[in-house]
Amino acid sequence: MGPHKNLVVWKKSKELVTLVYQATAQYPKSELFGLVNQMRRCAVSIPSNIAEGYGRGSNSDLVHFLRFARGSANELDTQISISRDLLFIDDTMANVLETLNGEILKMLNSLIYKRMHDDLSPVIPDNLKT
């Protein structure tokens, strides 16, 4: 298995981080420590947990951190919906965020399933392979 940076889900989740930061830059200043902070933390958590899981070296650790990433993506989905309801983002931006987040969730679910049902060989980071 190659490094996490080769994963499409990691790349897409980094794209999502950029979009969330851009979208939340337009939120009311009163939300800086509320919804803005929550959404940004959730978004950043997705690629971060993917990377951490891949660096741990075992399938069980990988799946554990992929589940954290999935949880953050689900939280973000709710926060996008709340943002739309409060009219902090328009329908176009909400749809873009929801679509990309939905793709990421599908990829995470698939990766979790695959790693749980694989041959259960350990995940060895490239720098530790001999």
C-alpha positions in Angstrom: 0.0 0.0 0.0 1.3 3.4 -1.0 1.3 6.6 1.1 -1.9 8.2 2.0 -1.2 11.1 -0.4 -1.9 8.7 -3.3 -5.5 8.1 -2.1 -8.2 9.9 -4.1 -10.3 10.2 -0.9 -7.4 12.0 0.8 -7.0 14.4 -2.2 -10.8 15.1 -2.4 -11.0 15.7 1.4 -8.2 18.3 1.1 -10.2 19.9 -1.7 -13.2 20.0 0.7 -11.1 21.7 3.4 -10.3 24.5 0.9 -14.0 24.9 -0.1 -15.1 25.0 3.5 -12.6 27.6 4.4 -13.6 29.7 1.4 -17.3 29.3 2.2 -17.0 30.1 5.9 -14.9 33.2 5.3 -18.2 34.8 4.3 -20.1 33.9 7.5 -21.0 36.5 10.1 -18.2 37.4 12.4 -20.4 36.3 15.3 -20.0 32.7 14.0 -16.2 32.8 14.0 -16.0 30.7 17.3 -19.3 28.8 16.5 -20.2 27.3 13.3 -17.2 28.5 11.4 -14.8 26.9 13.9 -16.8 23.6 14.0 -17.0 23.3 10.2 -13.3 24.0 9.7 -12.3 21.6 12.4 -14.5 18.8 10.9 -13.2 19.4 7.4 -9.6 19.4 8.5 -10.2 16.3 10.6 -11.1 14.2 7.5 -7.8 14.1 5.7 -5.9 14.3 9.0 -7.5 11.1 10.3 -6.9 9.3 6.9 -3.2 10.2 7.1 -2.9 9.2 10.8 -4.6 5.9 10.1 -2.2 5.1 7.3 0.7 5.9 9.4 -0.2 3.6 12.2 0.8 0.3 10.5 -2.2 -2.0 11.2 -5.5 -2.6 9.6 -7.4 -2.2 12.9 -5.7 1.2 13.5 -6.4 2.2 9.9 -10.1 1.3 10.1 -10.3 3.1 13.5 -9.1 6.4 12.1 -11.1 6.0 8.9 -14.2 5.7 11.1 -13.1 9.0 12.8 -12.8 10.6 9.3 -16.3 9.3 8.4 -17.7 10.7 11.7 -16.3 14.1 10.9 -17.7 14.0 7.4 -21.1 13.2 8.8 -20.8 16.1 11.3 -19.9 18.4 8.5 -22.9 17.3 6.5 -25.1 18.4 9.3 -23.3 21.7 9.7 -23.7 22.4 5.9 -27.4 21.8 6.3 -27.6 24.2 9.3 -25.6 26.8 7.4 -28.1 26.6 4.5 -31.0 26.9 6.9 -29.5 30.0 8.5 -28.8 31.5 5.0 -25.1 31.7 5.7 -24.5 29.9 2.4 -26.6 29.8 -0.7 -28.0 26.6 -2.3 -25.3 26.5 -4.9 -22.4 26.4 -2.4 -24.3 24.0 -0.1 -24.8 21.6 -3.0 -21.2 21.8 -4.0 -20.1 21.0 -0.4 -22.7 18.3 0.1 -21.8 16.6 -3.2 -18.1 16.5 -2.5 -18.7 15.4 1.1 -21.0 12.7 -0.1 -18.4 11.4 -2.5 -15.9 11.3 0.3 -18.3 9.4 2.6 -18.9 6.8 -0.1 -15.1 6.4 -0.6 -14.5 6.1 3.2 -17.3 3.5 3.5 -15.8 1.5 0.7 -12.3 1.8 2.1 -13.4 0.8 5.5 -15.3 -2.2 4.1 -12.3 -3.3 2.0 -9.8 -3.0 4.8 -12.1 -4.9 7.2 -12.6 -7.7 4.7 -9.1 -7.8 3.1 -6.6 -10.4 3.9 -6.0 -8.4 7.1 -2.3 -8.0 6.2 -0.7 -5.2 8.2 -0.5 -1.7 6.7 3.2 -0.9 6.6 4.2 2.6 5.8 6.6 2.8 2.8 9.4 4.3 4.9 9.4 1.2 7.2 9.4 -1.4 4.4 12.6 -3.3 3.8 
